[in-house]
């Protein structure tokens, strides 16, 4: 089958979860013998491959405000025509709108006879979502039971949605027992995040224990293509760097390529997920769990179900101080720590790209006659 994913913001190594998991799902489909294409806006990059199709009718600024595409496409006709032509030229059997706006779900420019699917990665109950559902896609896919429930509570009918977890490529093996013990004793605490206030890095740093935690704390902050207001990401990075400058153990690191994320997390004692808004899935947490690194975060969204016995969650109301305390208690308790490390990979064992691709194919298959 020829399958196309439309995600206008996609680029290789884009520091954003949706782009990362679509790339992984496409890899899983290719492993199963299908052709998987990704359709994105321009401009092209030197890292683009033959399966990444760039539109010539739309070039996106960097950075851009979330949903700015709606203002850029005051006349969507040229983009609709180009997308339809690409889908015809590549004989696409199924097109997946990866988002209501950035995935063109609200326009749904599919040629006649091509099956369609809509993906829901975060809560939307706006006009774009209503328009997307109004096109009656053949399947609607969301990333977690949590998000399906939140959508229903927001007035969106999610009763027949399929839950498709985010695919996770496993490129690094968990460290052995001796190395894991060394990491527990002296290894760094690490996390990665977009430069977004909702990721909670600023309050985490403000709550850093006065006496420190006796080991390095390394935080990767990345500029994504999108932000919620102009200059948002620069503001977050500047504030984090200012706070870290007064904390000798803390280091702010630049973005890294996707293939370096798992080794980076495998080499950490624990991963902190301080997001103050619910994670609809939790990509950084899943990457850490896959390499046996325990995760400590707030018990919000899908994180409690994802982390399970592979780490610890605390109440948001208890504040970031409790994150540091919970982390310290876990690192100081060798028995509890190694139990969490052993449980961690099992929490994400079913997220291999080929396994998620099989779930995807079952969800989008035509109904039996």
N, C-alpha and C positions, 0 to 999 in steps of 0.2 A: 504494500500500500504506500502511496505517496501522501505524506502528511506535512502540512505547513503550519507553523506557529507565527502569528503576527504579534510582534512586540516592538513598537517603533523605537523604544529607548535602548534596544539591545546593542551591546558591543562586547567583544571578548574581554574578559577580566573586569567588566563593569562591577564596581563594589556595591552591588545591590542584590538582595536575595532572589527576587523573581527572575532576573536575568541569569543568575547562577543555576537555579533549579531547572529552568527551561533548557538550558544547554545540557544539563545532566540527563534530563528526560529524553531529549533528542538523541543523545549518545545511546541510551538504553534501547530506544526504538531501532537504531541502526544495528545494535548487537543482535536484535531479533530478525534482521533482514529487511527492514522497512527503510524507505527513504524519508529523512526528516529535514525539512528546510526551515529557516527562520527568516522572516521578512521584517526589515527594520528601515527606519529613515536614514538619510544621509547625515553627515558625510561618511564616506568609507574610511576605514583605517587599514594600516599595513598588516594588521593581525587577522583581517577577515579571511574566511576560507570560502570554498566554492558553494557551500550550503547556506551561507549567509547572503541573502539577496537584499541589496540596498535600493530603496526607492530614489528615483531622480526627481520626483515631483514634490518632495518634502525634505528639507534639511532642518534639523533641530539645533537650537542654541545649546551651549553648555556654559554654565548651568541653566536650567529653566525651572520655572515655578510649576509645581504639580498641576496637572490638567491644563497647562498653557496650550496644549495641542488644540483644545476647543477654540481658542482665540486665533491660533495660527491657521486653522482650517475654516475660515469664514466661508470659503467655497470649497467643499471637500471633493467636488467632482473629479479633478485631475488625479487625486490620490485614489479615489474609488476605482477609477478606470484603470490605473496602473496596477493596483492590487488584483483586480479581476483578470487583467491580461497576464500577470505573472502566474496566477493560479491555473489559468488555462494552458499557458505555454509549458508549465511543468507537470501538467496532467494530475493535478492534486485531487485526491479522493476525499480528503478531510482537511478542513481549515479550522484552527483553534484560535479564537480571539483571546489573547492572554489577559486582557483587561478590558473593561467597558470603554475606557478612553485610550490609553496608550496601546491597547490591543485592537482598537477600532471596532469593538463589539457594538458600540452604539450606532455604527454605520452598517456593519455586517455586509461588506461588499463581496459576497460569494457568488460565483457563476451558478446558474441553474444546474441542479443535479449534484452539486458538491455538498457533502454533509458538513455541519458546523457544530462547534463546541465553544462554550464560553467558560473561561476560568475566573474564579473569584479568589483572590489572594488576600484581600483586606476588605473591611466592611464598607459597603457602598449601598446607600438607599436613596440616591440622587436621581436626577433626570436621566443621566447617562446610563445608569443601571436599569432604570425602567425601560428606556429605549432598547437597550441590549436584550433584555428579556422579551420585549415586545416583538423582536424578530424571530422568536420561537426557535432558539438553537436546539439541535438534536440532543445535546447533552449539556448539563451545567456541572462543572467540576469545582470543588472547593478543597482547601488544604487540611481542614480539621473539623471534627464535630463541633468544637468550640465556635468556629466561625459560622457554621451552618446555623447554630443556635442563636448567635448574636444577630445574624441576618433576619431570622424569624422574629426576634424580639423587636427589630427595627421596622417590621412591617413588610419584609420581603418574603415571598413564598419560597421557602427552600426545602419543602418536603420531599421533592424528588431529585435533589442534588446528590451527586456522587462525591464521596470523600476520597481524594487522591493525595496522599502524602507527598511531601517534597522528596525528590530523588537525591541520593547522596552517594557520590563516587567514593570508593574506598581506595585511597592511594598510599596510605601509610598504615603499617601494622602497629598495634598497641605496644608500648615498651614492655620489656620483661619485668618480672617481679623485683629484681634487684634495682633496676633503673627506676622503676616506679617508686620504690622506697627512697631512693636518693632524691627524687623529685619532691616527694612528700616532705622530706626533711629540709631541703635547701632550695628546691626549684622555684622558678618564678611563677607568679600568678599572672594570667594573661586574659585578654579579651580583644574582640574586634567589633567595630561598629561604624555605621555611617555617622557623619557629623550631623547629628539630629538631636535636638533637646529631648525627644521622647526616649532615646536610648539611655538616658540617665547617667551619663558619664560625669557631668558637672556636679550634681549632688553627691555622687559617689566619692569624688575627689574632695569635696568640701567636708565630708564626714570621715575622711581618712584618720585613723587613730593617731593621736598626738605622739605616741611612742613608736609609731610605725608597726610593721608586722614582721620585721626581721628578714625580709627577702625582697627581691626585685618585683615590681609590679609594672607590667608592660602592656600598654593600651595602643592598639592600632586604630587610628582614625582616618577615614577615607572620605573624599569628596565624590559623591555620586552625581549623575547628570541632573537629578531633580532636587528641589528644595521647596519648603513651604512658603518662604518669602525671600525676596532678593537679599543676598548676603548672609542668609541663615548659617550656612556651613562654615563660612569664614569666622563668624561670631563664635560658634561653638568651639572650633579649633583654637582660636585665640584665647578664649576663656580657659580651656583645658590646659593649654601650654602655660598660661599664667599661674594657674593653681599648681601644676606639676613642678614648676620652677622652685616652689617653696617646699617640695617634698622630695628629699634626696633619693628615696627608693623608687620613685615613680618616673617612668619614661613614656613619652608620647611618640609613637612610631608612625611612619607613613604607610600608605596602602601597599598591599602586596598582591602578587598574582594569585589566582585561584589555587593553582597547584601547590602553593606554599602554605596554605591555610592549615591543612591537617598536620603536616610536620611541625608547624609553629605551635599548635595546640597540644600535640603529642609530647612536646618538650616542656609542658607546663605542669605545675603541681595541681592546679585547678583552674577552671574557667569561670569567670564572673559574668553574669548576664543581668545587668542592673536596669533593664528597660522599665520605665515607669508607666508605660501603656502596654496593654496586653499584646503579647506576641501571638499572632494567629497560627504560627507553626514554631519557629525557633531554629533557624539554620545554623547559627554559631553553636548553639547548644548541641545540635545533632552532630556537627563535625567534631566537637570535643568528645562527646560520648563514644563516637565510633572508634576513637583511639584510646579509650580507657581513662580519659581525663574526667574526674568528677566535676559536676557543674553546680554552682550556687547562684540562685537568682530569686526573684520575687515569684510568689505563687499566683501568677496572672496568666490568663489566656490558656494556651495549649501547653505551656511549659510544665506544669505539674504532671500531666499525663506523659509528656515526652521524657522528662528527667526520671520519673519513677524512683527506683532505688539507686539510681546512678549519681545521686548528689543530694542537695538539700534545697528546699524553698522556704522563704520567710514571708510574712505578711507585709504588704506595701505600707500599711499604717505604722509599722514598727520602724520604718525609715532605713536609710542606707547604713546607719550605724549597726543595725542588726545583720546586714549582709556581711560586714567585716567580722562581726562576732561569730556568726555561723560558720564562715569560712575558717576562722582561726580554730574554732572547736573541732571542725572536721580534720584539719591538718594536724592537730595535736593528738588526735585519737587514731593511732595506727590501725587498729582492728577495724574501726568503722570506715576509715579511709580506703583500705584495701578491699573491703566488702563492696563499697560503692564503685571502686575502679573495676572490679570483676563484673559487676552488674551492668556497667555502662554500655558496653558494646551490644548486649542483648536488647537494649532499649531501641536500637535503631537497626537491628539485624535485617529487617524486612524492607529497608529503604534503598537497596541496591538499584541502580538505574534500570537493569533488565527486569527486576521484579516490579518496580513502579510502572514500567512501560507495559507490562502485561495487564496490570490493573487498569491502566489508561485505555488499552485496547478493548477490554471488556466493557468499560463504561461507555465508550463511543460506538460500540458495535451496533449495526442496524438491528431492530427488534426481529425476533424469530417469526417467520410466517407460519 
